[in-house]
């Protein structure tokens, strides 16, 4: 019985030799080939693979194209005389052009995840190039390896989480949707690691409690079967395509899923109407806000590569428009299902803020971001068009959103940064859910 293999390659000359070896060997069955940037860009790699398959009379094998960037899109030395030639196959074109319509539209990382599931336990993944596609697939499906029989790598590698791990986050969302009578809304789970899987300081007393919702369980458990099997990044890509030009992506946590989605589909931003992000500087460290600090590399990818309208709500206007405790207490006076739930999950945290930590006000963050999405014209009184990126190397500034106020980088603006709110209008909006159910 032949072994099923999935080949991920960058199709230089050595790859061609390896592909021919696989294609002529009865011991293996090549079910698909995914292509990755390496010797040349993925588009050229896919053309090269088609050339190889045509020679082998195996154009029935599907080809899937991966990202044309490394995970972090770091500039590396450019070779003016590439080892395998400018086209990756010795700069010796075939007499007849190949049929590029044979290249599949599905992204390489999607195909890797899907094929590993379809051939669970019987598939060998052969990696002949950079491991970008495989790493992206791991972020889409952390259980990828459990579906593989084996992974063979030429080379070596070391290889949305937030307040709590994604599994707990999904349970929390179900709890919230149940209160709102909106369990019809689908939930998709993302990666439980940041892009680089860097260890960060562990908090033995998490800000939002160990379960992320104040450690106050509901009387009845939620139905976890409602959580979708499709990964979060897959769903982001698919939904942006299905709702092309009419969808606003609201990002209230670390940007791991969105960065992974950009790696799957670099044109993601062009399918979006708008992307609104809660992030920026200064509440986790001196320089970095929690969401950006949790995955700075992902935040940098999103800000600099989304290629669509981005609005960022930073911490400064949130601090400036913080609620007094009197305003908060009045907000929670109303008896309603939503208010009862909020009062219960907020109790421990807000007691700690008021007494142990001496906070004079409550600082809403995600609430501001959502208010901007709901009615920007009423809430936002000032914003700045700027170029912004995220620091990913600094000892003290790691995760900091860097704004080029002086236009020293001479790059086009990529972010609308909200700088002032109408506090009165925002407070009115906060009363909507408490008077709703």
SULGI-V92243 format. One line per field, one symbol per residue. phi: phi as a letter, one per 30 degrees, with the letter a starting at -180 (. if undefined). psi: psi as a letter, one per 20 degrees, with the letter a starting at -180 (. if undefined). burial: # if it has 16 or more other ideal C-beta (glycine too) atoms within 10 Angstrom, else .. A space follows every 10 residues. Layout:
# SULGI-V92243
phi = ???
psi = ???
burial = ???
This chain:
# SULGI-V92243
phi = .dcdbcccbc hddddedddd dddccddbbd dabccbdleb deededdddd ddddddhbdd ddcbccdcbd echddbeccd beecidcibi hbdddcddcd ddddddddde ddddddddce ibccccccbe cedddddddd bddeddddda bcbckaacd. dadbdeeded dddddddddd hbddddbbcc dcbdechddb eccdbeecjd cibihbddec dddddddddd dddedddddd ddceibcccc ccbecedddd ddddbededd dcdabcbcak bibcbeccde ddddaedddd eddcbdhadb cccddedddd cddddddded dcddcadddd ddddddeddd ddddcdcidd bccdbddded ddddaeddcd cabbdbcbbb dbbddccejd dccddchddh cdebbccdcb ccdddddedd deddcdb
psi = pqppqpporj laghggghgh gghioiiqoo hrpqqqqegr qhghghgggg gghghjllii pqpppaqjqr gilpprppoi mqgjrhjilj lnqqhpqrni iipqhpqghg hggghhghlp ijppooojaq kggggghhhh nijghhiqhq pppobqqp.n rdgrqhghgh ggghgghghj lljipqpppa qjqrgilppr ppoimqgjrh jiljlnqqhp qrniiipqhp qghghggghh ghlpijppoo ojaqkghggh hhhgnijghi iqhqpppoac qligahhpqg ghhhmhgghg gghiihlrpp ppoahghggh kqpqhghghh hjhporgghg gggghigggh ggggghikpi rpopfhgggh hgggmghhgp iprporpqap pjhqgijpjp oopmhjkhil qqpipoophq qohghghghh ighhjg.
burial = ...####### ##.###.##. .##....### ########## ##.####### ###....#.. ########## #.#....... ...#..###. .......#.. .###..#### ######..#. .######### ########## ##.#..##.. #........# ####.#.### #########. ......#### #####..... .......##. ####...... .#...##... ########## ......#.## ########## ######.##. ##.####### #####.#### ########## ######.#.# #####.##.. ###....#.. #......##. ###.##..## ..#....... #####.#### ###....### ..#..##### ##....#### ###....... ...######. ###..##.## ..##...
